[in-house]
């Protein structure tokens, strides 16, 4: 249909062009409008040009037309023709457009119906969809969620998930949406609103668009989702608990119902020396022993968990655990706390308390401890003994006030004018910060120093110190000081005491008289320099009071005693002593030894003279011994020569005399040899030629040497030695002499027909020789001198020698670093024991 302005108007079908129509349709409707306009414009342009043709054109019937009229008519005819052609074309196009419009309307209706059908299928009250087109941040929301879910209606509020979702769900959804739009990762999650409602969110990608669909779950699905969320929460909680348990240092374990390990923490794995918890579970490593696990299994019930202390070995060390294990129908969970240190501290505390109790119980000072209820908690024996209280009364744990009342009734407390005030004053210690001290003067004459100290946690400790003896001692001390003062004043020795500052503390009259000091100079407080000046004229320049002054006023940490003697110019000889006293004091004592020194000098001179005489005697004996050996050797030689047949026969009398000469000469030679041996020992020039000695051969040799001597006295020798005594290292000749002297001494005193015993044994690395006889024994007063030289002991001996035998034995045994012992009882015989080191060195030792 054409408008008044020559344009084609849109069909009035009730639909407006809201931009939803196809672009081709809109272009088609505008084309006729453009054509019509173009035709009109051409006519307007041509008409003015025709106006300039003024020439007329003749026509039939007498009509004459000018050129202008022809042009005008042609123009009109052209215009009408063009209009007709345009109208015909427009009519045909209109019919075609109307047909297309009808078809489009049909299609639009079908599409609208289909969209409504899809909207009905997709969008309902329990579902909402968010659509993002590509990277465009604008989103389209479709559908609605239930009101009880608490989801906002507006798009901006709905997309702010943190405002209406629980924080964890909001964070989960935002992260899932970001991954969906950025990477196309789909998701299906269950989220929870702030009102506690559960929703299912599904993310998908299709055609370059991202869709997120929110579904309100039904009862069964909601319950399933709730259970799933609860399971997730429980799994998260369990994981958190396991992480916490894995971080603690106490072993923790979970067991199945059959007792097999299900899970253990790192502390458990470390205790059983496993790599980790899984390794401990796989290898079924147990922390607690089988017997103790059985005990736990028998004791633990669902209503009453097991809790007790158990001991086990962890990594090689004995460990005490405080074990708690709870049991349920599904399994068992347990934890062990290492209380080894706590138990050690508890035991140490118990030992300390016992030690303190024992210590306090052995103290002579009475101690009583009251608890916070002021009842007796501890007392020692001194406390019970001090007040004479019965054990049954003390075991009832009487209160402090009751204890005081009991002492008052027994008359063991000081008499007080106001008993109540005094008792309240004594018991005020429980509210006092500072300790209290009081003196109790008991009716029986005893004096007690009472200390009461409150405890920070309550209670108090009472200490009763019996000062009776101390007071008595003080009185006695004061008396003693007076007595000592009087004693010092009456001593014959001069005594004075100086302090660390060098000032005089006390002195006696003998000191003033000895040094000629007046009472003014001897007053306490006088400095030693003053006394030095007074006494200086009496002593030599290099001795005396200058040295005393240096000793007394020195600052040496080690204070020592000094003593000595000096001669005064006055002719007196004094012995002095410097003695350090407590409190850095020093005492000087002086004794006049003039007469004693003179006597000592005379005795010393006499002793020197005696020593010189003894030396002359020894020299004389030594020289005479040497001089005697030559003629004795000649006599012995000629006597032996006379006994041989070469010199001719001797009559019996001559033979007897020659025999006596030979015997006497041998004895004399033995004496001379003994004297020479002792002289050699005294001179320190005797040497030992050590060698390995066969003990059996030595004993046989000693027995053979004594055979003639034993026959003279009708004696027998019994040798007692092991079957194989072995060897030892010593000087063979000297040991033979030792045994010979011992056997000779025994043979000299043994009764006729008796037996002499020679024993040998080993004791602790020593060779012990002993010789016993049945003689008269040695008197007790002579035992100290039996080893002295030229001393003949005892009586009744067959031969009286020079008294050198035992002296030589003692000297030779000492040279071998041994010792000699004598066991003798008068009337029961004598045993002499020689202990010689077995030795292992072959060397020469000189006598000292």
JOJOBEL-V345119 format. One record per backbone hydrogen bond with DSSP energy under -0.5 kcal/mol. CO is the residue of the C=O (numbers start at 1). NH is the residue of the N-H. Records with the same first field share a line. If there is no record, write none. Layout:
BEGIN
CO=NH + NH
END
This chain:
BEGIN
1=9
3=6
7=3 + 9
11=13
16=18
22=26
23=27
24=28
25=29
26=30
27=31
28=31 + 32
30=34
31=35
32=36
33=37
34=38
35=39
36=40
37=41
38=42
39=43
40=44
41=45
42=46
43=47
44=48
45=49
46=49 + 50
47=51
49=52
50=53
52=54
55=67
56=66
57=65
59=62
60=63
62=64
63=59 + 65
64=66
65=57
66=70
67=71
68=72
69=73
70=74
71=75
72=76
73=77
74=78
75=79
76=80
77=81
78=82
79=83
80=84
81=85
82=86
83=87
84=88
85=89
86=90
87=91
88=92
89=93
90=94
91=95
92=96
93=97
94=98
95=99
96=100
97=101
98=102
99=103
100=104
101=105
102=106
103=107
104=108
105=109
106=110
107=111
108=112
109=113
110=114
111=115
112=116
113=117
114=118
115=119
116=120
117=121
118=122
119=123
122=124
124=127 + 144
126=216
127=144
128=214
129=142
130=212
131=140
132=134 + 210
133=136
138=133
140=131
142=129
144=127
146=149 + 151
147=150
154=158
155=159
156=160
159=161
160=163 + 164
161=164 + 165
164=194
166=170
167=171
168=172
169=173
170=174
171=175
172=176
173=177
174=178
175=179
176=180
177=181
178=182
179=183 + 184 + 185
180=184
184=186
187=203
189=191 + 201
191=199
192=166
193=196
197=193
198=217
199=191 + 201
200=215
201=189
202=213
203=187
204=211
206=209
208=134
209=206
210=132
211=204
212=130
213=202 + 215
214=128
215=200 + 217
218=222
219=223
220=224
221=225
222=226
223=227
224=228
225=229
226=230
227=231
228=232
229=233
230=234
231=235
232=236
233=237
234=238
235=239
236=240
237=241
238=242
239=243
240=244
241=245
242=246
243=247
244=247 + 248
251=336
252=265
253=334
254=262 + 263
255=332
256=259
260=256
263=254
265=269
266=270
267=271
268=272
269=274
270=273
271=315
276=280
277=281
278=282
279=283
280=284 + 285
289=293
290=294
291=295
292=296
293=297
294=298
295=299
296=300
301=327
304=301
306=325
308=323
310=321
312=314 + 319
313=315
314=317
317=314
319=312 + 321
320=339
321=310 + 323
322=337
323=308
324=335
325=306
326=333
330=257
331=328
332=255
333=326
334=253
335=324
336=251 + 338
337=322 + 339
339=343
340=344
341=345
342=346
343=347
344=348
345=349
346=350
347=351
348=352
349=353
350=354
351=355
352=356
353=357
354=358
355=359
356=360
357=361
358=362
359=362 + 363
360=363
366=464
367=380
368=462
369=377 + 378
370=460
371=374
374=400
375=371
378=369
380=384
381=385
382=386
383=387
384=388 + 389
390=394
391=395
392=396
393=396
394=397
398=376
399=403
400=404
401=405
402=406
403=407
404=408
405=409
406=410
407=412
408=411
418=422
419=423
420=424
421=425
422=426
423=427
424=428
426=429
427=430
428=431
429=432
436=452
438=440 + 450
439=441
440=442 + 448
442=445
446=442
447=467 + 468
448=440 + 450
449=451 + 465
450=438
451=463
452=436
453=461
455=458
459=455
460=370
461=453
462=368
463=451 + 465
464=366 + 466
465=449 + 467
467=471
468=472
469=473
470=474
471=475
472=476
473=477
474=478
475=479
476=480
477=481
478=482
479=483
480=484
481=485
482=486
483=487
484=488
485=489
486=490
487=490
488=491
494=590
495=508
496=588
497=505 + 506
498=586
499=502
502=528
503=499
504=525
506=497
508=511 + 512
509=513
510=514
511=515
512=516 + 517
518=522
520=523
523=526
526=504
527=530 + 531
528=532
529=533
530=534
531=535
532=536
535=538 + 539
536=539
538=569 + 570
540=543
544=547 + 548
545=549
546=550
547=551
548=552
549=553
551=554
557=559
558=560
562=578
564=576
566=574
567=540
568=571
572=568 + 574
573=593
574=566 + 576
575=591
576=564
577=579 + 589
578=562
579=587
581=584 + 585
582=585
585=581
586=498
587=579
588=496
589=577
590=494
591=575 + 593
593=597
594=598
595=599
596=600
597=601
598=602
599=603
600=604
601=605
602=606
603=607
604=608
605=609
606=610
607=611
608=612
609=613
610=614
611=615
612=616
613=617
614=618
615=619
616=620
617=621
618=622
619=623
620=624
621=625
622=626
623=627
624=628
625=629
626=630
627=631
628=632
629=633
630=634
631=635
632=636
633=637
634=638
635=639
636=640
637=641
638=642
639=643
641=644
644=647
645=648
651=655
652=656
653=657
654=658
655=659
656=660
657=661
658=662
659=663
660=664
661=665
662=666
663=667
664=668
665=669
666=670
667=671
668=672
669=673
670=674
671=675
672=676
673=677
674=678
675=679
676=680
677=681
678=682
679=683
680=684 + 685 + 686
681=684
686=847
687=689
688=690 + 845
689=732
691=693 + 730
693=695 + 728
694=698
695=699
696=700
697=701
698=702
699=703
700=704
701=705
702=706
704=707
706=710
707=711
708=712
709=713
710=715
711=714
713=753
714=753
716=718 + 756
717=719
718=720 + 758
719=721
720=760
722=725
726=695
728=693 + 730
730=691 + 732
731=735
732=736
733=737
734=738
735=739
736=740
737=741
738=742
739=743
740=744
741=745
742=746
743=747
744=748
745=749
746=750
748=798
751=754
754=716
756=718
757=759 + 772
758=720
759=770
761=768
763=766
765=838
766=763 + 768
767=769 + 836
768=761
769=834
770=759
771=832
772=757
773=830
775=829
776=827
779=782
780=783
782=785
783=786
785=788
788=791
790=792
791=793
799=801
803=790 + 791
804=808
805=809
806=810
807=811
808=812
809=813
810=814
811=815
812=816
813=818
814=817
816=837
819=835
821=833
822=824
823=831
825=828
829=825
830=773
831=823 + 833
832=771
833=821
834=769 + 836
835=819
836=767
838=729
841=843
843=690
845=688
END
